[in-house]
Amino acid sequence: MSNARSKKRIQSIAALFGYKLIRQGRYPILKRFYKARFDQNALAVLSPKLRETIDWPTKEFEEGYGLELTATGSLWRTIPGGHKWIDFFPIYDREFSHLRGKQLRVLEIGVYKGASLKLWREFFGSDCMIVGVDINANCQQFDDPASNIHVRIGSQSDSGFLRDVVREFGPFDLIIDDGSHLSHHQIASFNELFLDGLRSKGVYFIEDLEHVYWGHTSRPSAMDFLKMLADMVNCVFQGTSYPDFSINSKKMRSSFSVPRLASLIESVKFYRSVAVIQKANTHPPAVYHI
């Protein structure tokens, strides 16, 4: 049986059994074919015109692809050896520009050919410490302490390795996950790094979430996890009512019982293929009623 026919047959079996078996961890060979999909129940509440299928034409690019319109894109054009979605550069400018020229500590998961390490060095300035981690030992060649660029070899899913990196260089002001793009790796890295590896007011940036929709994922997917973080921002409202938050009400609560993470996330922002989590030591919400 050809590889194509074999793959199609396995996909058919996956559809027949349903995703329940995959979520339960059974038939692990089928996990590789799981793809994130839109919640059909949620999609159904859109108006017919908003959910109507249309032809979405691709953009016509002139020479330079518009990279010169962004600071990060202009720099990227001068650096060989890397590849990124063109849409990322306006996002970098928007989310990172306020950090330029500061004494930052930046951790990037995923070194590849070293291009992004050079991008961040040029973009953030010479006072910024850049730390890259990668599972590929060949990436060690990009270690350049004289330029305040450091590379360590290890897996982003290895909690002990990540703790060692944080102890040596952290905590960080910015963490960029451009590693394996596998959901369980992205979740594992966040779980290890967000609490102790990222400073308050720091930014946790996850790239290339498109892989969730291409079938390179497991359950829960990175998007499942990130949507949960959006709920986490608002979980304090679960089981409560308006007077619990009113500062001029005798019923105002003195504290709330929530997961620790709820007190540490200021915002969760989504772009196409990207999620940005802003960390901050926050307080429960309060309302003043006149």
C-alpha positions in Angstrom: 0.0 0.0 0.0 1.4 3.4 -0.9 2.2 6.0 1.8 -0.5 8.3 0.4 -3.2 5.5 0.6 -2.0 4.4 4.0 -2.2 7.9 5.4 -5.7 8.4 3.9 -6.8 5.1 5.4 -5.6 6.1 8.9 -7.3 9.4 8.6 -10.5 7.6 7.7 -10.1 5.4 10.8 -9.5 8.5 12.9 -12.7 10.1 11.6 -14.6 6.8 12.2 -13.5 6.5 15.8 -13.8 10.2 16.5 -11.5 12.4 18.5 -12.7 11.1 21.8 -10.3 8.2 21.6 -7.5 10.5 20.7 -8.2 12.8 23.6 -8.1 9.8 25.9 -4.6 9.0 24.8 -5.6 5.8 22.9 -4.5 5.0 19.4 -1.5 7.4 19.7 -0.7 7.0 16.0 -3.9 8.9 15.3 -2.8 11.9 17.4 -0.6 13.2 14.6 -3.7 13.8 12.4 -5.6 15.8 15.0 -6.4 19.3 13.7 -7.9 22.2 15.6 -11.2 23.3 14.1 -13.7 26.1 14.7 -16.3 25.4 17.4 -19.3 24.7 15.2 -21.7 25.7 17.9 -20.0 29.1 18.3 -19.8 29.5 14.5 -23.5 28.9 14.2 -24.4 32.1 16.1 -22.8 34.3 13.5 -25.1 35.9 11.1 -25.4 34.2 7.7 -23.5 37.0 6.0 -20.6 36.9 8.5 -20.1 33.1 8.2 -20.6 33.1 4.4 -17.7 31.5 2.6 -15.9 33.9 0.3 -12.9 34.0 -2.0 -10.1 35.8 -0.2 -7.5 36.9 -2.7 -3.9 37.0 -1.8 -2.0 40.3 -1.7 0.2 41.4 -4.6 3.6 42.2 -3.2 6.0 44.6 -4.7 9.8 44.3 -4.4 10.7 44.1 -0.8 7.3 42.7 0.2 6.6 45.8 2.3 9.2 44.8 4.9 10.7 48.3 4.7 7.5 49.7 6.2 8.5 48.2 9.6 11.6 48.6 11.7 12.0 44.8 12.3 11.2 44.0 8.7 13.8 46.5 7.4 16.4 44.8 9.6 15.3 41.3 8.6 15.9 42.0 5.0 19.6 42.5 5.8 20.0 39.2 7.8 20.4 35.9 5.8 19.4 32.5 7.1 15.9 33.0 8.5 12.3 32.7 7.5 9.3 34.3 9.0 5.7 35.2 8.2 5.6 38.7 6.7 2.6 39.5 9.0 4.9 39.1 12.1 6.9 42.2 11.5 4.1 44.8 12.2 3.3 42.7 15.3 6.9 42.9 16.5 7.0 46.6 16.0 3.7 47.1 17.8 4.4 44.8 20.8 8.1 45.3 21.2 8.9 49.0 20.3 8.4 50.2 23.9 11.2 47.9 25.0 13.9 49.3 22.6 17.0 50.9 24.1 16.5 49.3 27.5 18.6 46.9 29.5 16.5 43.9 28.6 16.9 40.2 29.0 15.3 38.3 26.1 14.9 34.6 25.8 14.1 33.1 22.4 13.2 29.4 22.2 14.4 28.2 18.7 17.7 29.4 17.2 17.7 27.7 13.8 20.4 29.5 11.8 20.8 32.4 14.2 19.0 35.0 12.2 16.5 36.1 14.8 19.2 36.4 17.4 20.8 39.0 15.2 17.5 40.6 14.6 16.9 41.2 18.3 20.4 42.4 18.8 19.9 45.0 16.1 16.4 45.9 17.1 16.8 46.2 20.9 20.3 47.6 21.0 23.6 46.7 22.6 22.4 46.9 26.2 20.1 43.9 25.6 21.1 40.4 26.6 19.9 37.8 24.1 19.6 34.2 25.1 18.7 31.5 22.6 17.9 27.9 23.3 17.6 25.0 20.8 17.7 21.3 20.8 20.1 21.2 17.8 23.7 21.1 19.0 24.8 22.9 15.8 23.2 26.1 17.1 26.0 26.4 19.7 28.0 28.1 16.9 25.9 31.2 17.4 26.9 31.6 21.0 28.7 35.0 21.2 29.2 36.2 24.7 31.3 39.2 23.5 28.1 40.5 21.8 26.0 39.5 24.8 24.4 36.7 22.8 24.2 33.3 24.6 23.1 30.0 23.3 22.3 26.9 25.4 21.4 23.5 24.0 18.4 21.6 25.4 14.7 20.9 24.9 12.0 23.4 25.5 10.0 20.6 27.1 12.8 19.8 29.6 11.8 21.7 32.8 15.2 21.1 34.4 17.0 22.6 31.4 14.7 25.6 31.4 15.2 26.2 35.1 19.0 26.1 34.6 18.6 28.8 31.9 16.5 31.0 34.1 19.0 30.6 37.0 21.9 31.5 34.7 20.4 34.4 32.8 16.9 35.2 34.0 14.4 36.4 34.9 13.5 37.7 31.4 11.6 40.7 30.2 10.6 39.0 27.0 10.2 35.4 26.2 9.6 34.4 22.5 8.6 30.8 21.8 9.6 30.1 18.2 10.7 26.5 18.9 9.2 23.2 17.8 5.7 24.6 17.3 4.3 21.5 18.9 1.5 22.2 21.3 2.6 20.1 24.2 6.1 21.7 24.0 4.6 25.2 23.9 2.4 24.4 26.9 5.3 22.8 28.8 7.5 25.8 28.2 4.9 28.3 29.4 4.2 26.2 32.5 7.9 26.2 33.5 8.8 29.8 32.5 5.9 32.1 33.1 5.9 32.1 36.9 9.6 32.4 37.7 11.3 32.9 34.3 9.4 36.1 33.3 9.5 39.4 35.2 6.3 41.2 36.2 5.4 43.5 33.3 7.1 41.0 31.0 5.8 39.7 27.7 5.4 36.1 26.7 5.1 35.8 22.9 4.2 32.6 21.1 4.6 32.3 17.4 3.5 30.0 14.6 0.2 28.8 16.0 -0.9 27.9 12.5 0.6 24.5 13.1 -2.4 23.7 15.3 -4.6 23.9 12.2 -2.3 21.9 10.1 -2.6 18.8 12.2 0.8 19.1 14.0 -0.7 19.0 17.5 -2.2 17.0 20.3 -5.0 17.6 22.7 -5.2 20.0 24.3 -3.8 22.1 21.5 -1.9 25.3 22.1 -5.0 27.2 21.0 -7.1 25.3 23.5 -4.6 26.3 26.2 -4.4 30.0 25.2 -8.2 30.3 25.0 -8.2 28.9 28.6 -5.8 31.8 29.5 -8.3 34.3 28.2 -10.9 32.7 30.5 -8.4 32.8 33.3 -8.2 36.6 33.1 -12.0 36.7 33.8 -12.3 33.7 36.1 -12.7 35.9 39.2 -16.2 36.6 38.1 -17.2 33.0 38.3 -19.5 32.4 41.2 -19.6 36.1 42.2 -22.0 39.0 41.8 -21.7 42.8 41.4 -21.7 43.7 45.1 -18.7 41.4 45.7 -16.6 44.0 43.8 -18.3 47.3 44.9 -16.0 49.4 47.1 -19.0 51.2 48.6 -20.9 48.1 49.5 -20.9 46.2 52.8 -20.9 43.0 50.7 -17.5 43.7 49.1 -15.2 40.7 49.4 -11.8 41.1 51.0 -10.3 38.4 48.9 -11.2 35.9 46.1 -10.2 32.3 45.7 -8.6 31.9 42.2 -5.8 29.9 40.5 -2.5 31.7 41.1 -2.2 32.4 37.3 -5.3 34.6 37.4 -3.4 37.1 39.5 -0.5 37.2 37.1 -2.0 37.9 33.7 -2.9 41.4 32.7 -4.0 40.5 29.1 -4.1 37.9 26.4 -3.9 39.1 22.9 -4.4 37.2 19.7 -3.0 37.9 16.2 -3.0 35.6 13.2 -0.5 32.8 14.2 0.6 34.7 17.3 -0.5 35.1 21.0 0.8 37.7 23.4 0.5 37.3 27.1 1.2 40.3 29.3 2.3 39.5 32.8 1.6 41.7 35.8 1.0 41.4 39.5 -2.7 42.4 39.4 -5.4 43.0 42.0 -9.0 41.8 41.9 -11.3 44.1 40.0 -13.3 46.8 41.9 -16.2 49.0 41.0 -17.3 52.3 42.4 -21.0 53.0 42.2 -22.2 56.6 42.6 
